[in-house]
Amino acid sequence: MGETERNAAKDGGITPAVRICMIFAAVLFVSAVIAVILMHRPAESSRVVIIRENGVIYSLDLANEPDRTFRITAEDGSWNEVTIDNGTICISDADCPDLTCVHTGVLRSESVPIVCLPHKLVIRFDDGDTEAADEG
């Protein structure tokens, strides 16, 4: 029996390699928890932009917007229905095949926008770098 095995036997069977793996796993777990917390923290702004093909089509302040539902229709006839309700915004219906944008739900975080890839539509909190093409 080598010295490492004897020391491991004294320490309850944990070798230095296992200790390093346990420490690495703990650091990785804590980092993942911190990342999830930061990604899901509420947005500081109530301003949102709706973007299609890299151009802002609406800039809205949810704190001042009335509850309403409106449809955004593309030139090809495809559409997304956007609902503003009690200071929140979501895509409530769409004619895209997968409806991922609808299943995303309410926009909550600055890091996770609502995206409809088939219609090239994005709803996200305004970071101040965008200029509105049309005030909703």
C-alpha positions in Angstrom: 0.0 0.0 0.0 1.4 3.4 -1.1 1.6 6.5 1.1 -1.4 8.1 -0.8 -3.6 5.0 -0.1 -2.6 5.0 3.6 -3.4 8.7 4.0 -6.7 8.1 2.2 -7.5 5.3 4.5 -6.8 7.6 7.5 -9.0 10.3 6.1 -12.0 8.0 5.5 -11.1 6.8 2.0 -11.0 10.1 0.2 -8.0 10.5 -2.1 -6.7 13.9 -3.1 -8.1 13.5 -6.6 -11.6 12.9 -5.2 -11.2 15.9 -2.9 -10.3 18.1 -6.0 -13.3 16.7 -7.9 -15.6 17.5 -4.9 -14.3 21.0 -4.6 -14.7 21.5 -8.4 -18.2 20.2 -8.3 -19.1 22.5 -5.4 -17.7 25.6 -7.1 -19.5 24.7 -10.3 -22.8 24.2 -8.4 -22.4 27.6 -6.7 -21.6 29.3 -10.0 -24.7 27.8 -11.6 -26.9 29.0 -8.8 -25.5 32.5 -9.0 -26.0 32.5 -12.8 -29.6 31.4 -12.5 -30.3 34.1 -9.9 -28.8 36.8 -12.0 -30.6 35.7 -15.2 -34.0 35.7 -13.5 -33.8 38.9 -11.5 -36.6 41.4 -12.4 -35.9 44.1 -14.9 -35.1 47.6 -13.5 -36.9 49.3 -16.5 -40.5 49.2 -17.6 -39.6 50.2 -21.2 -39.7 47.5 -23.8 -38.9 47.4 -27.5 -40.4 45.2 -30.1 -37.9 44.5 -32.8 -38.4 42.9 -36.2 -35.4 42.2 -38.5 -33.1 44.5 -36.5 -35.5 47.5 -36.5 -37.5 48.7 -33.6 -41.2 48.7 -34.6 -42.6 49.6 -31.1 -41.1 51.3 -28.0 -43.4 51.0 -25.0 -43.4 52.1 -21.4 -45.4 49.3 -19.7 -45.9 51.5 -16.6 -48.0 53.8 -18.8 -49.6 51.5 -21.3 -53.2 50.5 -21.0 -54.2 46.8 -21.0 -54.7 45.8 -24.6 -54.0 43.2 -27.2 -52.7 44.0 -30.6 -51.5 42.1 -33.7 -48.2 42.6 -35.4 -48.5 41.4 -39.0 -45.6 40.9 -41.4 -45.6 41.6 -45.1 -46.0 37.8 -45.8 -49.2 37.7 -43.6 -47.6 36.0 -40.6 -48.7 37.4 -37.3 -48.0 37.6 -33.6 -50.6 38.8 -31.0 -49.1 40.8 -28.2 -50.9 41.3 -24.9 -50.1 44.1 -22.4 -51.8 43.3 -19.1 -51.2 45.0 -15.7 -47.7 46.3 -16.7 -46.5 43.0 -18.3 -46.1 42.0 -21.9 -46.3 38.6 -23.7 -47.0 37.1 -27.0 -50.4 35.6 -26.5 -51.0 34.0 -29.9 -49.1 33.5 -33.2 -49.4 31.6 -36.4 -45.8 30.2 -36.2 -45.5 26.4 -36.3 -43.9 25.8 -32.9 -45.4 28.6 -30.7 -42.2 28.9 -28.6 -42.8 32.6 -28.4 -46.3 32.0 -26.8 -45.0 29.4 -24.4 -42.2 31.7 -23.2 -44.9 33.6 -21.3 -44.5 37.1 -19.7 -41.3 39.1 -20.3 -39.6 39.0 -16.8 -35.9 39.4 -17.2 -33.5 41.7 -19.0 -31.4 38.6 -20.0 -34.2 36.5 -21.4 -36.2 38.1 -24.3 -39.3 36.8 -25.9 -38.3 35.5 -29.4 -40.3 34.3 -32.4 -37.6 33.0 -34.8 -40.0 32.2 -37.7 -41.3 35.7 -37.7 -38.0 37.4 -36.8 -39.6 39.2 -33.8 -38.0 40.0 -30.5 -39.6 41.6 -27.4 -37.0 42.7 -24.8 -36.5 45.4 -22.2 -35.0 48.5 -23.6 -31.3 48.9 -22.8 -31.3 52.6 -24.0 -29.4 51.8 -27.2 -32.4 51.6 -29.5 -34.3 54.3 -31.3 -38.0 53.8 -31.8 -39.4 53.7 -35.3 -43.0 53.9 -34.1 -44.3 54.8 -30.7 -47.0 52.2 -29.9 
